[in-house]
Amino acid sequence: MRIMVQKYGGTSVKGLERMRLVLARIQKAHQEGFKVVVALSAMSGETNRLLDMAKEFSPNPDPAELDVLVTTGEQASVALFAMLCKDAGLRARSLLGFQIPITTNSNFCRARIMDIDTQRLRGLLEDYDVLVVAGFQGVDCLGRLTTLGRGGSDTTGVALAAALEAEVCEIYTDVNGVYTTDPNLCSNARKLDRISYDEMLEFSSMGAKVLQIRSVEFAKKFNVPVRVRSTFTDDPGTLVTLEDTEMEDVLVSGIAYDKDQCRITVRNVMDRPGVAAAIFAPIAEAGILVDMIIQNTGREGRTDMTFTISRGNLDKTLAILEKLKPEIGAAEIQHDTNVCKVSVIGVGMRSHSGVASMMFTILKKENINILMIATSEIKITCLIEEKYLELAVRTLHDAFGLSQAPTPAC
Amino acid sequence: MRIMVQKYGGTSVKGLERMRLVLARIQKAHQEGFKVVVALSAMSGETNRLLDMAKEFSPNPDPAELDVLVTTGEQASVALFAMLCKDAGLRARSLLGFQIPITTNSNFCRARIMDIDTQRLRGLLEDYDVLVVAGFQGVDCLGRLTTLGRGGSDTTGVALAAALEAEVCEIYTDVNGVYTTDPNLCSNARKLDRISYDEMLEFSSMGAKVLQIRSVEFAKKFNVPVRVRSTFTDDPGTLVTLEDTEMEDVLVSGIAYDKDQCRITVRNVMDRPGVAAAIFAPIAEAGILVDMIIQNTGREGRTDMTFTISRGNLDKTLAILEKLKPEIGAAEIQHDTNVCKVSVIGVGMRSHSGVASMMFTILKKENINILMIATSEIKITCLIEEKYLELAVRTLHDAFGLSQAPTPAC
């Protein structure tokens, strides 16, 4: 049995005309001899409509009930699309998360998939040409509905492909694939034919909205080749796959950025063991993700601690720090929301040195001051003033020659 | 454990303000020491919105997928209402049909409840003050979603009350109770304090939209006292209950009518055994409900067959009859949509004769011609021209003295 998984995002299923395009793709795969498992998102706008409704009803909606509410979005998509499939003569049916089941933990609103009943799915694929699966949703071991977090339908698609050992997992969206950088910022951004899982992880963690980061982790873990492509064109898209030597020959694959940044500096805290833990443990307990952290070399028993968080968490974080002031002996707490992150990403960095200093030189030429630096094996990130964002991205994109397809090394 | 079931219709849950009224009622019951099981409909308008969407996608939507689609309406209601309950400090959660489960047969779009897992519900009532159950929906033995037909939330409410042996089952709607006739037609219609199951069945089958007919059958079968009342007033409503001698003293309890009628006459069919079966079997197979049937005394081996159906089934029925013409030897098929049914209803008829002739006399006085007559133990129905409907209802209502509360017989 040849199995293909296709996942379609909200813009691809919004309305009858677009769903007909999706149907055409599925009929094609069916004619090519595939059993097709289709994971669908809610129609675009629907999840936000439901969240707004919840907010009207409750200032802080119960997460379990919120999941009961928002799963209706995907439920409507799969019902309508299964109708279309049946009218087109395909043996098709919808499947909700609990019907497979896609079992998750009980972490409502951001649950993790624990298990997919593969045997049941394979049994259904004997009887049906097309299974239309509701993305984003699962069920916990007590039978309560859960959701996988924003973009979770990507993870549903990849997890289904992994569980069924599908030949291909195609993620259909409204862009042609993964680009060297945001085409809205940089007109000569180039679509990548292939990208490694690790690079895609770095792109996703920078807020590039092509794939949910957890779906990439899943794909990497189970080695699922994922093709990101557009519902509306015939472009083959971008293949997210295992790293190979050809990829390593490319120094930098792309430039990512993140505007949702905010820098906090805690001045003159006591420079003694445990002070970092004293600051960051309460922040972590509040569910706030800290990104970059810098601790200056201390002077006279005192040091400065600087870190970044997303802007939505600023007020909560400041309140926590204010309470901690006496305990950590901090003199002052400063914050700055006019900052952003810009990163160069590439698996080639693993074997090539000098990328970091090239990046700093390029930024310096444009007189862009670097506020913080963080590095990983395949990424270098600089925090800069937000007003320089577009300039930094375009300059780095040009300087690393990303608008040109790389020529294979001889 | 004192258990109360309350069911709220679509107008009672449409929007935050109305749901707050529902919440107040539930808090009151909770304070009185009840565990409350609340069955909710979809917000009014929502089911129609979903059905219209389905029609846009498919001329004849797959019934199983239609159920997946329309169940989202109740799902949204229960999630939002459970949020409200939790914010109000009640221990509450939502329950979908499959989570209880409410098991039905697989007759999609008009399924029947086969079983309710009472033990599980009682277990949940140990942990929760309020269980918010999605009305209208169930799950078949294969785990597919089903719905109970229009008005099915009433049946959910009554079935839950029966399964849990609840003290009371209150059906909240936007009217104060059951009236002697439609108050829109007859300004001196009087609200009934009590009505028997059998009378309520006749009212419901006549299209009075107060209770789904199946919920009344259920209530009768399990002897569940049902109180029909308004969410928006403090009126105690109407108690639907077992017949007692006091009720039998009342000759006529109410006047019902049904405008959705259409009369078909098949002229000059062969008057031989089996001709009725030959006509009505194919109509029944097409899922069309035939209501009144009259076969005239035959002459010269020929007879006329007259019957009524709902107007929506006219074209389908005529097509079936046209095909049958040669087989049944019919000369002509006539139809008339300008007709309606009017009925007098009362358990008192069981022990009092003469109601039928009183009805005929009253109609004759107003020069209203009777086209067809049908009788049951507690109902007399006349088919009349539609233009006389209001006149007939008002005249019968007055003549049987229904605007006055009955005085108990000495």
Interface residues (C-beta under 8 A of the other chain):
Chain A: L16 M19 L50 M53 A54 E56 F57 S58 P59 P61 D62 A64 E65 L66 V68 L69 T71 T72 Q75 A76 V78 A79 L80 A82 M83 L84 K86 D87 R93 S94 L96 F98 Q99 G143 R144 L145
Chain B: L16 M19 L50 M53 A54 E56 F57 S58 P59 N60 P61 D62 A64 E65 L66 V68 L69 T71 T72 Q75 A76 V78 A79 L80 A82 M83 L84 K86 D87 R93 S94 L96 F98 Q99 G143 R144 L145
